[in-house]
Amino acid sequence: MATKVKSAKPNKSSVPVSAEEKIARTLGLLLIKGVEQRTDQVTLLRSIGFEVSDVAAMLGMTENHVNVAAFKGRKKAAKKSA
């Protein structure tokens, strides 16, 4: 019988995470590996299609904090392009 591996942080919804989701999260974390600022990390992850709840789980943040960081990131990007 195979043993069930528990993640370091329990899934709030108690729904098992699929293999595809684990791979996607791992690739997302690799993408932001060298990025120091949380705002930039959130902006990158959101720009490639991760949902707010996924980003929050990946970075150990609340969904509200992710929304605030995403807003600041969009504001920062708009300022750069102007």
WOURZI-V890369 format. One record per residue. N is the residue number from 0. RES is the residue in three letters. SS is DSSP state (A for helix, B for strand, O for the rest). PHI is phi in whole degrees, 0 to 359 (NA if undefined). NEAR is the number of other ideal C-beta (glycine too) atoms within 10 Angstrom. Layout:
BEGIN
n: {N:N}
res: {RES:RES}
ss: {SS:SS}
phi: {PHI:PHI}
near: {NEAR:NEAR}
END
This chain:
BEGIN
n: {0:1:2:3:4:5:6:7:8:9:10:11:12:13:14:15:16:17:18:19:20:21:22:23:24:25:26:27:28:29:30:31:32:33:34:35:36:37:38:39:40:41:42:43:44:45:46:47:48:49:50:51:52:53:54:55:56:57:58:59:60:61:62:63:64:65:66:67:68:69:70:71:72:73:74:75:76:77:78:79:80:81}
res: {MET:ALA:THR:LYS:VAL:LYS:SER:ALA:LYS:PRO:ASN:LYS:SER:SER:VAL:PRO:VAL:SER:ALA:GLU:GLU:LYS:ILE:ALA:ARG:THR:LEU:GLY:LEU:LEU:LEU:ILE:LYS:GLY:VAL:GLU:GLN:ARG:THR:ASP:GLN:VAL:THR:LEU:LEU:ARG:SER:ILE:GLY:PHE:GLU:VAL:SER:ASP:VAL:ALA:ALA:MET:LEU:GLY:MET:THR:GLU:ASN:HIS:VAL:ASN:VAL:ALA:ALA:PHE:LYS:GLY:ARG:LYS:LYS:ALA:ALA:LYS:LYS:SER:ALA}
ss: {O:O:O:O:O:O:O:O:O:O:O:O:O:O:O:O:O:O:A:A:A:A:A:A:A:A:A:A:A:A:A:O:O:O:O:O:O:A:A:A:A:A:A:A:A:A:A:O:O:O:O:A:A:A:A:A:A:A:A:O:O:O:A:A:A:A:A:A:A:A:A:A:A:A:A:A:A:A:A:A:A:O}
phi: {NA:284:270:275:270:268:283:296:240:297:284:300:277:61:258:299:273:289:298:297:294:297:295:299:296:297:296:297:292:295:299:263:307:270:271:277:282:301:301:292:298:298:300:298:296:292:291:264:110:288:286:304:296:293:297:300:294:292:258:68:241:277:297:296:296:297:299:294:296:296:298:297:295:295:296:296:294:294:293:294:282:276}
near: {3:4:5:6:5:8:10:5:9:8:11:9:9:6:7:10:13:9:8:8:12:11:10:17:17:11:10:19:13:9:14:19:7:6:14:7:13:16:17:16:23:28:21:16:25:19:12:10:9:20:12:18:12:18:25:20:21:20:18:9:18:11:14:10:16:25:16:14:23:18:13:16:20:14:11:14:13:9:8:7:6:5}
END
